[in-house]
Amino acid sequence: MSFQPFDEMQKAVDIVNDSPHPVNKVAATIFGFDRQGRDFSISRTNYWPEIIEARLGMHTDVGDSSGTVHAETACILDAPLTDKTALCVTDPVCPNCAKNIAEAGIKTIYIDHKGFTKDFSARRGDAFTNMSMQICEKAGISVYQIFRKEQRLEPILRIDADYHPAQDSPLEYERLYGVITRKSFAEYVEKMRHRHRGRRFACAIGRDRVSGNVFSLAARSHPVIGYSMATDAPLLRDSENKYNYMLEPINRLIMGAARIGVKLIDGMIFCTNIPTSREQVNLIGGGVTRLYVEYANKALDEAAILAKRTVTTARILDFQDLDELQALINPVQPHEKSTDT
């Protein structure tokens, strides 16, 4: 199949009004080929995950995040594989989605030209120009404005085919064999805790969406692909803006898994700290109901702690203590009976 971005964009436009958001209606289509070379095309709007809508409603924030999964991220969560794919979006991409797109390995973004005329775009236009586009440039993502009626593409950012972005902390993943149990997951977590001691990181077990093969995956907090702690430190320390260039471990894990066509297994996910508000929403959007956290009261900000309180009270996401995993490796032995007489 030869994909036409005009047709794929039309699929997003056709469903954009299905978005439940009362004001900011956005839709996207991801298209490409899976690991077996089969073509796919998936369209999604921004939406509230069913469990969030049912238990919190559409007007309750999760920490400092809305309860919605963005359209671009929704496509990534549902795609069989995202590496070297393309994405059509009805609106300019926000910096957070740009980071997810980069980490997921998507190589081309098409934006509907009408998206640039919306009020939503006017309010976040500076963030798109000054940050989303920087992220795309560093990650090697070409961006086009698409005019469906005229069947015309206008390049916003064109990347050379031989460009390779900096990536000094790639996703760690390995094929696993045999039966995966909670104990073997606990042993993997301990192994990663020693390897990443002192760093914020996350790890998980995931299953290939097509073959069913099982993988271990790990990622630490790091600037989005294309940026380096060594060369971009002054930029990364800028905390004046709403957005930043860092990707926290859980988001890196989710997007990295999508990149290689793997879905994280619910209940076999670990993170050193409480995930950020947006990470918690993305986990819920990916169908996760339970994860393990090492430091139950440690987070990047107070909003993450508030988000945890909100989703646990509503019984949406369950945070398990690391002690439960460690007990599987080193179970408490009953006291031996005394032989003294």
Secondary structure, 3 states (H helix, E strand, C coil): CCCCHHHHHHHHHHHHHHCCCCCCCCEEEEEEECCCCCEEEEEEECECCHHHHHHCCCCCCECCECCCECHHHHHHHHCCCCCCCEEEECCCCCHHHHHHHHHCCCCEEEEEHHHHHCHHHHHHHHHHHHHHHHHHHHHCCEEEEEECCCCEEEEEECCCCCCCCCCCCCCEEEEECCCCCHHHHHHHHHHHHHHCCCCCEEEEEEEECCCCCEEEEEEECEECCCCCCCCCHHHHCCCCCCCCCEECHHHHHHHHHHHCCEEEEEEEEEECCECCHHHHHHHHHCCCCEEEECCCCCECCHHHHHHHHHHHHCCCCEEEEHHHHHHHHCCCCCCCCCCCC
